[in-house]
Amino acid sequence: MKKTFFKTLSKINKKVLPSYSKRQLDLAKATKFQKALIGWKTWVTKNSL
C-alpha cells in the first residue's frame, strides 16, 4: 500500500515538478524553494524504491 502510494506520487512529481538536473542547476546558487523541491523529490523517490 505504502509503496504503491509513493510510486504514484513519484510519477505525478515527474510530470508536474521541474527537473533541475536537466537544467544543470548549481546547488550552491539554488533558492530555498528549489532546495525544498529537490528534498521533496528525493524523499518521495527514496520511499518508492
URMO-V637370 format. One record per backbone hydrogen bond with DSSP energy under -1.0 kcal/mol. CO is the residue of the C=O (numbers start at 1). NH is the residue of the N-H. E is the energy in kcal/mol with one decimal. If there is no record, write none. Layout:
# URMO-V637370
co={CO,CO}
nh={NH,NH}
e={E,E}
This chain:
# URMO-V637370
co={1,2,3,4,5,6,7,8,9,10,11,12,13,20,26,31,32,33,34,35,36,37,38,39,40,41,42,43,44,45}
nh={5,6,7,8,9,10,11,12,13,14,15,16,17,25,29,35,36,37,38,39,40,41,42,43,44,45,46,47,48,49}
e={-2.0,-2.2,-2.2,-2.2,-2.4,-2.2,-1.8,-2.0,-2.4,-2.1,-1.4,-2.3,-2.0,-2.2,-1.3,-2.3,-2.2,-2.2,-2.1,-2.4,-2.4,-2.6,-2.2,-2.5,-2.4,-2.3,-2.6,-1.9,-1.5,-1.0}
